[in-house]
Each structure stands twice: as C-alpha cells, then as structure tokens.
Amino acid sequence: MSDLPFTLDQLRILKAIASEGSFKRAADSLYVSQPAVSLQVQNLERQLNVPLFDRGGRRAQLTEAGHLLLDYGEKILTLCQETCRAIEDLQNLQGGTLIVGASQTTGTYLLPRTIGAFRQRYPDVAVQLHVHSTRRTSWSVANGQVDLAIVGGEVPSELQDSLEIVPYAEDELALILPVFHRLAQQESIQKEDLYELQFIALDSQSTIRKVIDQVLTRCGIDTRRLKLEMELNSIEAIKNAVQSGLGAAFVSVSAIEKELQMDVLHRTTIEGVVVKRTLNVIYNPNRYRSKAAEAFIVEILPQFSTRELDRRLVEPAMTSKHSTVSETTEAPAVVEETTS
C-alpha cells in the first residue's frame, strides 16, 4: 500500500474542480456523480488534515493549501501522462533501447551496417553495440545485459543449453597478399604454396586466431607448417602489415571490402579449398524479447544473412523450445564464474 495521503484520482478531481469552478461541473467533466466528487474531496482533506476549498462563496475557491497541492498535483499528472506516452512510443518503436552484442570481427565490420539499416528505419530507438570476445558476449546475453548477439567463435559449453544458437551467415576467410607479391600474379595457388609464405596473425590467445586455425585444419591445412612472421593485436594492424609487404594473412572477407575496392590488397584463392566459418545469432529464449529486438531480428537481419533464417529466430522468443517465463516474471540471472 502507498504511504501517500492522496491518489491520482483525487488529484484529477482537484484539478477538475479548480478548472471548472464548481463540484457539479467537475463531476460532469469526469463523468462521475457530484456526491462521489464531494466524498473524494472530503477524504483528501481528512488525509491531509487541511481544508482545500473555501466553501463560503458561490464558486469553489482553493485555499492556500489547495493551491499548493494543485501546483504539485498538475506536475504529477503531467509526468504520469508523459510516462504513458513513453510506454506507448516504446511499443510503437518511437523510443526505447536495443542492445546488440558481437565478437570482434562481426562487431567491427558486419554489425555497423545492420545497425545503420535499423537506425534509418527506427531513428528514435537508441542502439548500443557491445563488442567483446565470444565468451564474454555469450555471458552478457545469458545474463540479459544484451538483447542478442552475432558471434563467430564457439559459445561456452556451459551456456549452450540456456542459449539459442542459430546459424546466421557463412563468413569466408580470405587469403590476402601484398599486391606486388609474386603469387598475386596467379589466378590461384596450391595448398602447398601456403607453407612457403610468411604469415601475419593475431595473438595465439585470441579467440579469432583459434577459430581461424580450427577452420584451416578442417580444410586440410596443417597450421603447424605455416611460417609465422609476426603476431599483431588487431585485424586493422594485420591488413596494414600485409599491405606493406610484411607477409600474408587469413582475414574475414567482410574486413577487406574497402581495401579490395581500392586495390591495395590482393585476395587470392587456394585451388580446391574454400575457407569458411559460421556466424551465429545467439539470444536467451527465457527472457522477454523487446519490440526493438523483434524488429531488428525480423526486418533487418535477413537483409544481411547468407542463408534462410531458422524459424527459432523469427518466432517470438517466449515460444522457443526452452521453458517459457511470464513477461511479468523476471528470469533468474546467470552469473559467470570467474575461476579459470
């Protein structure tokens, strides 16, 4: 129960009486009986222990306490109206926030385009993009800190039962060379040619590096035989190093579109080998999916997908294979273990 000595209805009645000048006209404007209005005013005066109206004249006149309460009451009622409009706007995607997560490569090169398309359609929705490792991003989705995410690495095994992991797109990993490299003059190279190149790669502890090594191994490439020239800490640094002639590298095709258009990097093909990895959309099916997230998934993601989206993704989150939770009930938080 509220400790306030008044209700919103009583404030509305007070405002109507002050505006209309009489209890009867106030009752008519509110579509209630005059006795009901009088009773509410009496209750309000008793709860506040002060008179609100000077009843000596023909017109209902506010006392000093009545004017004070009316002043604050109008502010309260205005704020309530603004709150209702904000909720309505949120439902109509004219407000609210969308929080999207991503692993490093997808967050740097893919998500800005999808978010740009969303913002063009829904400019009043604030969008946040959180770019971290696949592991950290997955925990953020599980804990409800992020609405959904697109990741290229492997979701932690301890979260795979609590998250929906939906294949979204195939991300091809391209072999890039300096434009003046001797092999750049050939239409394609042989797998054995890889072992003669000097490679530039991300740090061995990088999630992206591990994913690339796993994909290359599945394609029959012995990563132990690749000659590592240097390790750098970002895709942009790797691209600049290759452009400067320091070696070759495997990077996501999405990361080199601009460089290929400007003809400052050469993308070569390996005969009989196509190096790809799967990007996944992940979300927590036991948490409420906002209108903004729904619109992003249904209207925007298909524009950038290289495959037909799984029905699990485009259906409302609360109807997924996992047990549902009422929209008014908060799902239990998932807490990441900090032990290694």
Secondary structure as UniProt FT lines:
FT   HELIX           8..20
FT   HELIX           23..30
FT   HELIX           34..48
FT   STRAND          53..54
FT   TURN            55..56
FT   STRAND          61..62
FT   HELIX           64..91
FT   TURN            92..93
FT   STRAND          97..102
FT   HELIX           104..105
FT   HELIX           106..110
FT   HELIX           111..121
FT   TURN            123..124
FT   STRAND          126..131
FT   HELIX           134..142
FT   TURN            143..144
FT   STRAND          148..151
FT   HELIX           157..159
FT   TURN            160..162
FT   STRAND          164..177
FT   TURN            179..180
FT   HELIX           182..185
FT   STRAND          188..189
FT   HELIX           191..196
FT   STRAND          198..202
FT   TURN            204..205
FT   HELIX           207..218
FT   TURN            219..220
FT   HELIX           223..225
FT   STRAND          227..232
FT   HELIX           235..243
FT   TURN            244..245
FT   STRAND          248..252
FT   HELIX           253..255
FT   HELIX           257..262
FT   STRAND          266..270
FT   TURN            271..272
FT   STRAND          276..283
FT   TURN            285..286
FT   HELIX           291..295
FT   HELIX           296..300
FT   HELIX           301..304
FT   HELIX           311..314
FT   HELIX           317..319
FT   TURN            327..328
//
